[in-house]
Amino acid sequence: MKQKLMALTLMLFLGTGMASADHWLHVRVSESGDGEQVSVNIPLSVVQAILPAIETDDFRGGRIKLDSGQIEGIDLHEILKAFRESPDAEFVTVDDGDETVRVSKDRGMLLVNVDGDDETIRVRLPLDVVEALLDGDDDELDLMAALNVLADHGGDLVTVESDDESIRVWIDDNSEGR
């Protein structure tokens, strides 16, 4: 699960278009003990230059193709519109005894928080980034458009803390990622 989350996170943040060279993508993965330590600091302008070289069955031109069965009958644009027009609030809370998942909106941000016995996950996405992500066709996500908007926001995007590892993904204007 954590490897899939990390791969999706990296794919999401490797899809920028006209981002400023002043903005940097940072990824830190630290395994506990003598485990691996990964540190990525890359200007978004470099990501822009290498993105066209990434072409797979489901990823082309900065867009990721979704399995139509996953979204058939769901109007993501209308859901986003309703969410955007709603007041700030906590919309969903699921507590199964082992973990609590909360989805909320706060000052133009979509927040997803997972608090479990062995890990904590925080996802923070500006709603205008989500809107740009949905700019593609109904069966695709436009990562380039989303990351063009994301570069204007900066800050922490994803954090994961567990007994085994910590993961942090953020954007700022510091090349060293402090």
Secondary structure by P-SEA (a helix, b strand, c coil): caaaaaaaaaaaaaccccccccbbbbbbbbbccccbbbbbbbbaaaaaaaccccccccccccbbbccccccccccaaaaaaaaaaccccccbbbbcccbbbbbbcccccbbbbbbcccbbbbbbbcaaaaaaaaccccccccaaaaaaaaaacccccbbbbcccbbbbbbcccccccc
